[in-house]
Amino acid sequence: MFSRFNCFGKAIGLSIVIGIKIWLWSLLFIIPGIIAWYRHSMAFYVMAEHPEIGVIDAIEESKRLMAGNKASLFILSLSFIGWRLLCILTCGVGFVFLIPYTNAATAAFYLRVSGGGADEILEALPPTLP
């Protein structure tokens, strides 16, 4: 459970740098801020996969991965609007199920754009019992 705790400081730094960049882009107008959020959205996945890289390198890799893929992630985000509205109708209880589902979908999106595949995930899992 604590296998990635050694890069906790870098994750906090990454969160701060991305927050500042998105805030600065949002000062221009709302749309550039949204585009900046999508541009930097894969940085945490990059850092989780490669903990040895720095904060700026993770951001640059996220920019590279999202070049030409921002619209796809936007459409993926739009596909969850109905579920979010349904969760609001349940007084937020549905978010217990929706948040892990959307995070898994975003992780699958990262695997698709980064060239990773299900084979890598299956190899990392512990062997099953007979």
C-alpha positions as semicolon CSV with decimal commas, in nm:
position;residue;x (nm);y (nm);z (nm)
1;M;0,000;0,000;0,000
2;F;0,288;0,238;0,069
3;S;0,505;0,134;-0,225
4;R;0,497;0,482;-0,382
5;F;0,529;0,676;-0,057
6;N;0,891;0,763;-0,140
7;C;0,772;0,997;-0,419
8;F;0,508;1,166;-0,202
9;G;0,705;1,492;-0,192
10;K;0,741;1,498;-0,568
11;A;0,367;1,433;-0,607
12;I;0,289;1,730;-0,382
13;G;0,533;1,943;-0,583
14;L;0,375;1,825;-0,906
15;S;0,031;1,915;-0,775
16;I;0,148;2,264;-0,678
17;V;0,324;2,332;-1,010
18;I;0,028;2,207;-1,214
19;G;-0,213;2,411;-1,002
20;I;-0,010;2,728;-1,057
21;K;0,018;2,666;-1,432
22;I;-0,356;2,603;-1,468
23;W;-0,434;2,909;-1,258
24;L;-0,206;3,126;-1,473
25;W;-0,363;2,997;-1,795
26;S;-0,708;3,057;-1,644
27;L;-0,620;3,422;-1,593
28;L;-0,627;3,462;-1,971
29;F;-0,976;3,313;-1,989
30;I;-1,158;2,999;-1,880
31;I;-1,095;2,803;-2,203
32;P;-0,711;2,820;-2,190
33;G;-0,730;2,701;-1,828
34;I;-0,939;2,401;-1,929
35;I;-0,698;2,320;-2,212
36;A;-0,406;2,349;-1,969
37;W;-0,581;2,110;-1,730
38;Y;-0,620;1,851;-2,006
39;R;-0,260;1,908;-2,121
40;H;-0,123;1,833;-1,772
41;S;-0,376;1,564;-1,676
42;M;-0,146;1,266;-1,740
43;A;0,148;1,400;-1,536
44;F;0,051;1,205;-1,223
45;Y;0,027;0,882;-1,420
46;V;0,367;0,950;-1,578
47;M;0,521;1,010;-1,236
48;A;0,357;0,697;-1,094
49;E;0,497;0,488;-1,379
50;H;0,842;0,652;-1,372
51;P;0,910;0,771;-1,014
52;E;1,271;0,856;-1,096
53;I;1,182;1,153;-1,318
54;G;1,135;1,505;-1,192
55;V;0,829;1,725;-1,173
56;I;0,903;1,929;-1,484
57;D;0,989;1,616;-1,683
58;A;0,655;1,459;-1,587
59;I;0,474;1,772;-1,703
60;E;0,664;1,777;-2,032
61;E;0,587;1,408;-2,091
62;S;0,221;1,473;-2,017
63;K;0,223;1,755;-2,273
64;R;0,380;1,520;-2,528
65;L;0,129;1,243;-2,459
66;M;-0,170;1,475;-2,477
67;A;-0,070;1,640;-2,805
68;G;-0,361;1,545;-3,028
69;N;-0,540;1,353;-2,750
70;K;-0,700;1,633;-2,549
71;A;-1,027;1,607;-2,740
72;S;-1,045;1,232;-2,674
73;L;-1,004;1,284;-2,299
74;F;-1,261;1,565;-2,312
75;I;-1,512;1,331;-2,478
76;L;-1,433;1,064;-2,219
77;S;-1,504;1,321;-1,945
78;L;-1,830;1,421;-2,114
79;S;-1,944;1,060;-2,122
80;F;-1,969;1,064;-1,741
81;I;-2,202;1,365;-1,715
82;G;-2,514;1,151;-1,686
83;W;-2,359;0,944;-1,412
84;R;-2,254;1,258;-1,225
85;L;-2,608;1,395;-1,241
86;L;-2,741;1,064;-1,114
87;C;-2,490;1,075;-0,826
88;I;-2,608;1,423;-0,733
89;L;-2,966;1,294;-0,724
90;T;-2,856;1,027;-0,473
91;C;-2,719;1,302;-0,243
92;G;-2,362;1,212;-0,335
93;V;-2,374;0,846;-0,238
94;G;-2,320;0,737;-0,598
95;F;-1,983;0,914;-0,609
96;V;-1,845;0,630;-0,394
97;F;-1,881;0,412;-0,703
98;L;-1,834;0,672;-0,977
99;I;-1,500;0,819;-0,870
100;P;-1,308;0,487;-0,884
101;Y;-1,478;0,408;-1,215
102;T;-1,376;0,739;-1,373
103;N;-1,023;0,704;-1,234
104;A;-0,997;0,355;-1,386
105;A;-1,121;0,490;-1,720
106;T;-0,864;0,769;-1,709
107;A;-0,589;0,519;-1,623
108;A;-0,697;0,306;-1,920
109;F;-0,682;0,620;-2,135
110;Y;-0,327;0,681;-2,010
111;L;-0,230;0,326;-2,102
112;R;-0,371;0,378;-2,450
113;V;-0,191;0,706;-2,518
114;S;0,136;0,596;-2,358
115;G;0,151;0,273;-2,554
116;G;0,116;0,053;-2,247
117;G;-0,113;-0,244;-2,257
118;A;-0,307;-0,489;-2,051
119;D;-0,022;-0,741;-2,074
120;E;0,196;-0,520;-1,853
121;I;-0,082;-0,493;-1,596
122;L;-0,150;-0,865;-1,593
123;E;0,221;-0,944;-1,547
124;A;0,234;-0,712;-1,244
125;L;-0,054;-0,889;-1,069
126;P;0,026;-1,165;-0,823
127;P;-0,033;-1,519;-0,949
128;T;-0,381;-1,655;-0,892
129;L;-0,454;-1,959;-0,682
130;P;-0,526;-2,283;-0,867
